Amino acid sequence: MSEELISLGLESLVRRDRVVVLARPDTIPLQRLIRRYEGEGQVIDLTGGRKARTAIITDAGFIILSSLRVRTIAKRFLGHA
């Protein structure tokens, strides 16, 4: 099991093995999911007031919002950045 940490920007990290999905949060289905999870206290906003560009869904049922683009985070997962 990999416990490698991946940077999500603004000095925030996530364990690589806990991430299930990286997606853009501006689609209607994801916006609905985010609203539902906000009501349950399961959204972690790491944007620092910036626009959310990536929604990271974890295996623990949390949605993490990041201001970094999906491609940037994906490159970090693949070890290219």
NORFENVEN-V909078 format. One record per pair of residues at least 24 apart in sequence whose C-alpha atoms are under 6 Angstrom apart, sorted by sequence separation. I is the first residue (numbers start at 1). J is the second residue. D is the distance in Angstrom with one decimal. If there is no record, write none. Layout:
((I,J,D) (I,J,D))
This chain:
((24,53,5.9) (25,54,5.8) (24,54,4.8) (25,55,5.3) (23,54,5.6) (24,55,5.9) (23,55,5.3) (22,55,5.9) (22,56,4.8) (21,56,5.7) (21,57,5.1) (20,57,5.7) (20,58,5.2) (19,58,4.5) (20,59,5.9) (18,58,5.4) (18,59,5.5))
